[in-house]
Amino acid sequence: MFSADWVLPVEGPPIEDGAVAVEDGRIVGVGPATEFGAGRRFEDAAILPGFVNAHSHLEYAVYAGFGDGLADFSEWISLHIARKRLIGWDDYLAIAELGAAECLASGITTTGDCSYGGAAAVACARLGLRAIVYLEVFGAEPSDVLGQFERLRELSGDAFGEQVQPGVSPHAPYTVSPEAYEACASLGLPMATHLSESPAELEYVLRGEGAWAGFRDLLVEPAGRTGTRLLADLGLLGRTVVAAHCTHVDEEEIGLLADSGTGVAHCPRSNAWLGCGIAPLSELRAAGAAVGLGTDSPASTPSFDFFEELRAAVLAARAREQRPDALLAADALELGTLGGARALGLDEEVGSLRPGKQADLTVVSLAESPFLPWEDPAAALVFGGSPERVLFTLVGGAVRYEKGGMEWHEVRRRAANARSRMLAGSSSAHVVASA
């Protein structure tokens, strides 16, 4: 049993002096601490469901700052391609383990990860982070993308199981053909893709024009329609699909996403950092879309800090709508927990504190913060929380992070060495990749 000043079940009102009882990896009780026996008590703290990160790239955990400010996408992508070529499997795994560790330290207990190299599945299994790992594929020929998927699944070894599930990620409508999307869907696995992230993407997929037209050799032929409409026409939207970003979608597309039950991973920091725009979150929520929050990756966002993502969601929504009630703290907390679980199709198992669900918990301290004494616990957590304030992260009843007890020094050292190798050879490699 775990108790604290507050328990925030998400599917019900906050419980002052609350407790969560856990047995065999599942939640068996939630209520006032007086209803339960002795257990572990956390003072000046709150217990909440583990955050659900609806969109990540753990294998890019050390890419922070790479290509920052490059206005030309061809320069940005060539830099990343060149640096990826400088490292191997062991480096990918070291980086992905750091990403998984930083998620757990930020209170994230579940992630929907798009994996370029297959290492994310192994990293999540080793560190105990619950995940759907969508193996990422690119190309026009169905046989090619299925071959890529099988190679990545083989690299993932025996990482997949009950806690780490396999999925497939046809990257985006500008890198994957309609026929290849259909081939991915034929696998019968959860699917994630990137949709309508930037104006430049739309210029290319609609008309084959704009900044991306000069490097068509890296892309597939323009579909002549947006990614949302393409997938709708193919009959591929649905409950087992997650669409990352959806920054530039119109009213009809919002209806298609909502009516089909397609998950939407809202990534406000990434969209802002890359200058892509502000997604229509209020419109998506009003339409009933299954929206969750995603950190994306340090290639486009500085960190896996989920508290920063919560605050960015609030700020972006209020700035877009020009009103302070556009997104409340409690709304943001729901997006980051149960909303993310819905987007990933995991809401029967995770995302809230309810008897029968997985015992995925995060304990956050607000000791010595300006948010004590408590007034609104949701606002205090969203606006005052940080990874440094996470005391304890439980996944399936097992402790996966505890402040002061799990610092992952060796994981951090190996990942830093991989970043150093990319930086050491990046100048000459960038010249070759851009030639």
N, C-alpha and C positions, 0 to 999 in steps of 0.2 A: 504494500500500500504506500502511496506517495501523497503527501498533502502539502499545501502552500496557502498563502494569503488568499489567492484566487485560483479557481479552475475555470478555464474558458472552453466549454465543450464544443462551441461553434454551432451545433444543431440545437442549442438551447441557451438560455441566459447565463451570464457569468455566475459562479457560485462562490460567495465569500467564505473564507476558511473551508475550502473544499478539498476533496481527496479523490484519487483514482485508484481502484483496486485492480491488480493484475494477477492472472494465473495462467500458466502454460502458454505464455506469449500473447494472450488475449485480454482485453478489458472485461472485467466481470462486474464492475460497479463504479458509478460516478455519483457523487453527492456531497453533503456536508461531512466534514471530517469526523464529527461526533458519531456518525453512523458506522464507522469502521474501527478496527482495532489499531494497535500500535503499528507504526511503519516509519518511513523516512520523511522527515519534515524539512521543508525549505522555507526559511524566513525571508520576508521582504521580496517574495518571488511569486511567479504565476506558473501554472502548468497549462499547457495548451497542446493541441495536436501537433505532431511534427509537420513542418512545412512540406508542401508538395511542389516541387520545382517542375513546371510543366514543359520546360524546354531548356536543355543545357547541351554543352559540348565539353565534357570533362577532359578530353584529350588536348584541349587548347588552354589548359589551366595556367601555363607560363607564357602565354602569347600577349600579355598586357603591353599596350603601347605599340605593338607592331603595326606600322603603316598609319599611325594616328594622323589625321588631317589630310591624307591623300585624297584629293578630290576625284581623281581618275580611277575608276574601278579596276581598269586593266593593270595599273601600277600596284594597287593594293593586292589584287589576287596573284599577280606574278611574284610579289614579295613573299606571300604566304606559301605558294607552291614551291618556290626556291628553298625556303627554310625547312619545309617539311622533308625535302629530299636529303637534308643533311643529317637526319636522325633515323634510327631503326626501331624495331619492335620494343626492345628493352626501354628505350627512351619514351616511346608512346605510353608504355605501361607505367613508367615512373611518373609521367605527367598526369595520366588519368588517375593514379592513386592519390596524387596531391589534390586533384579536383574533387574526388570523392571525400577525402579528409576535410577539405575546406567546406564542403556542403554540410557534413555532419557537425562541424564546429559552428556553423551558422544556424543550426536547428533544423536543417533539411533532413527528412528521413526517407523521402521518396523522390526520384527524379525520372523524367522522361528524356533520355539522352540520345542524341544523334551522333553515332560513332563512326568516324572516318576510317579508323584502323582496326576496330574490333577489341581494342585494349580496354575500353570502358567497362565491358561486361566482366572481364577478369578483375578489374580494380574494384568494382562494386561488390562482387562476390567476396573478395578478400577482406574488404573493410566493413562489410555488413550494411551497405547502403541499399535500400530497396529500390528497384529500378525496372523500367522497361527500356531496354537498350535497342534502339532502332539502327540497324546496320545500314550505313549510308551508301547509296549507289548512284552512278551517273551514266548518261549515255542515251543513244537513240535505239540501239538494237536490243530487243528483249533478251536474246540469248546472252549478250554481253553483261547486262545488269544482273541477270540471274546467276551468271558465273561469278561476278563480283560478290554477290551476297553469299554464295556458298563458300568462297575463299575466306571471307570475313567470319563466317560462322565456324569454320574449321579453326581459324586462329583463336577464336573465343574459347575453344576447348570445352571443358565441362562446366563452364561458369554458369550456364543457364540452368534454372531450376525454379522452385516455388518463389523465391525472393527476387531473383533476377530473371525477367522474362524476355524472350527475343521478340524483336519487331523488325520492320524494314522501313527505310527512309529513302524513297526516291527524292533526291535533293530538292528540286524546284522545277517549275514548268519551263525554265530557260536552259536547264541542264539535263532534263529527262523528257523523252518523247511521250506522246499519248500511248503508243503501243507498249513502251517500257513501263509506264504507270500501270497499265492493265496487267502486265506480267508480274509486277510486284504485288498487286492485289490478289493475284491467283495463288499466292503463297498462303493466304488465309491467316496472316499474322496482323497484329496491330501495325498501323502505318502512320508515319509522321512526314510532313513536308513543309517547305517554306513557301508562303503565298503572299503576294502583293506587299512586299517589304518596302519598296522604294519607287519613286516616279521613274527612275531610269529603267527599272525592271519592266514597268508597264509600257514604256516607250518601245522596248524591244519586243516583248511578247505580243503586243497588239499590232505593231507596224514594222518591226524589224529595223527600227530607227534609233537614233540617240547615241549616247556615249558608248553603249555596248556593241553597236553594230560593227565596229572596227575589229572585233576579235570573235567573229562567229565561229572560228575553228574550235573555240573552247565551249561553244554552246550548241544547242539543238535548233532546228528551224523554228521560227516564230509560230506560235499556235494561232494567232489572229484573234485571241480572246484572253481574258484574264484567267489566272489559274483557278479561281473559284468556279467560274463558268465552265472551264475545261473539265474539271473533275466532276461537276454536276452533270454535264453532258455525257460523260463516261459512266455515270452511275457509281462513282467512287467516293462521294461524300458519305459520312455516316458516323455512327457511334464509336467505331474502332479507329477513326482517323483523327489526327491532331494537325491543325494548320498553325504554324508559327508565324507571328507578326500580324498579318491582316491589317497593315497600317493604312492601306489605301483601298478600301472596299466601299462600294456604294450601297444604297438601300436594298436593292434587289439581291446583291451578294450577301448582305447581312441576313436577309430572309432565308437564303439558300443554306447558309451555315447553321442558322438556328433551327430551321425546320427539319434538317437532316440529323441533328444531334451531333454534328462535327465539333470536336474540341477546338478551342482557340487558345493558343498560348500567347498572352499579351506580354511583351518585353519592352517596357517603357524606357529603361536606361539604354538598352542597345539602340532602339529607334532614335533616341535623342543624340546619343554619342556619335552615330554615323550620319546624323542629319537627315534621317529618313522621314521624319514627321511624327505626328501624334495619332495613335490609333483611335477610332471612334468607340471607346470603351462604353460610354453611356448608352449609345445606340445598340451595341451588341448585347448589353445586359438587359435593356428594355425589350429587345426582341426575344429574349429567353435563350440566348446562346450559352453554351457550356464553356465559360471563360475561366482560365486560370492564369497565374503569373509564372513567367519564366525568366531566369537570369541571362539566358543565352550564354556567351562565353567571354573570358577575358580578351579574346581577339577583338571583341567589339564593345565590351563593358569591362570596367576595371577589376571586377571581383565576382565571387559567388555570394556576396553579402546579401542575404535575403531581406534583411531589415531595410537596407537601402532601396531594394526593389519595391517593397511595400510603400515606402515614402515617395518614391518616384511615381508610382501609380496614382497616389493621391494628388501629388502636385500636377502631374500631366493632365489628369481629368479635370481638376479645378481650373487650370489655365485654359484648356480647350473650351470648357463650358462657361468660363468666366463667372463662376459662382462657388462659394465655399462648401456647399452641400452636395456637389456633384459626385463626390466619393468620400464617405465617412471612414474613420479608422476601422470600425467594425466591418464595413464592407470590404476594405482592403484585406483585413485578416481572413475573411471568408474566401476571398479570391486566392489567397496564398495557402489555403488549407483544403477545405472541401471543394472549392472551385477548381483547383488544380487536379484534385482526385477525379472530379467529374470529367474534366477535359481528357484525362488519361483513361477513363473508363474503369477506375479503381475505387469509386466512391462507396461501394458496399464493403470495402476492406479498410480503407484509410481515409484521412481527411477530417475526422471529427472524433470526439471522445464519447463513445457510445458502447454499452455492453455488447459483446460479440465481435467488435472490430479488433483489428490488430493493435497491440499495445505499442503504438508509435507515439512517443511523447517527447516534448521539449520543455525544459524548465528554464525560465529566464528570470534573473535577478534584477531588481531596480534599486538595490541598496545604494545609498549615498547619491541618488539621482534627484533631479528637481521634480520628478513625478511622484515622489512619496511625500506625505501620505497619499494613498490612492484616492482618486475621484472616479475616473472612468478607466477600468483596467485595459480595455482594448486600445484606447488612445495612448495610454501609458506605454504599452508594449510596442505599438506601431511607431510612435514618435520617439520613444526613449530607448528602444531595444537596440542591441548590436551583438555581433558574434562574441565580443569580449564579455558580454553579460550572460551568455548561454552557460549554464552550470552543468547541464546533463542532457544527453540525447539517448533515447531508448528506441530501438527498432525491433519489433516482434518480441518485446519483453527483455531483450538483451541490451546491455549498456554498450553503446558504440562510440560515445564521446563523454568524457567527464573533465571539466576544467581542472587543470593542474595535474591530471593523471594521464592524459594522452596528448602529447605534443607532436608526435610523428617526426622527430628530428631527422631520421634516416630517409623517410619519404621526401621531406623537403630538400634534403641535400641532393638526392638523386635527380629530382625534378629541376633544381637549379643548375645542375651539371648539364642536363639536356638543353636548357635554355642557353647556357654558355656556348655549347657546340653550335647551336643555330646562329647565334650572334657572331661567333668567331669566323664562320665561313660565309656569312650572309652577303657581304659586299660583292665578292666575285661571283657567288651563285646568283645574285640578283641580276648582274650584268648578263650572265649566260641565259637566264630565264627570260629576260626582256629582249634578247637579241632576235 
